[in-house]
Amino acid sequence: MNWLMRKCVRCGSYTLDKEKCPRCGGELTVPHPARFSPVDKYATYRLREKLSSNLLKLDEKPPYVP
């Protein structure tokens, strides 16, 4: 699917331009989140990567939040 809206990395403004920001000339990115699917083919790869880079530890308890 083609996304039309873009967001400037530098100033945070939104535009429909595809090359550069009309206000500051900064780089543009697509502000839309990735699609969600209940059938996640890559979950095991993401979990393996998080465990190997110590971003996620399975033996720790999460902090208590009341």
N, C-alpha and C positions, 0 to 999 in steps of 0.2 A: 504494500500500500504506500502511496506517495503522501508524505506529510508536507503540508504547505508552510506551517508556522515554524519559525526559527527564533532562537534566543541568543542574544549576544553574550559572550563569555565575559567581556570586559565591563560593559555598562549595565547589562541585565535587561535591556529593552527587547521587545518582541517586534518581529518584522516578517513580511512575506518575501523579502529579498532572499536569493539563494547563494550569493557570493560573499558579501561582507556587510557589516552593519552600516546603515545610512547615517547614523548619528556620529559614531566614533571610528568607524572603519575596522572594528574588531572582528574576530572569528565568530562564526555562527554555529550553533549546535541544535539538534532536534530536542525540544523540551518534553516530548511525550515519553511515558514509561514503557518498558517492554511489555509485550503481551503476556497474559497469565494463562497457563494451561494446567489443569489438574493432572494431566499425564506429562510429567516432567522427565524428559529423556536424559537431561544432563545433571540431575540432582546429585548423583553419586560422584561425578567429576568435581562439582563445586565443593561438596563436603570433603572429599579427599584433599583438594587444594587448600581449604581452610585449615584442616588438621595438620597438613605438612608445613604450613607457614605460621603455625601457632596463633592463628586468629581465633580458633575455637578449641577449647579444651573440654573433653568429656568428663574428666574426673572432678571438676570444680562445680560447686553449687552456685546458682545464680544469686545475686544479692536480693535480700528480702525487701519487697516494696509493699507497704501497707495500703 
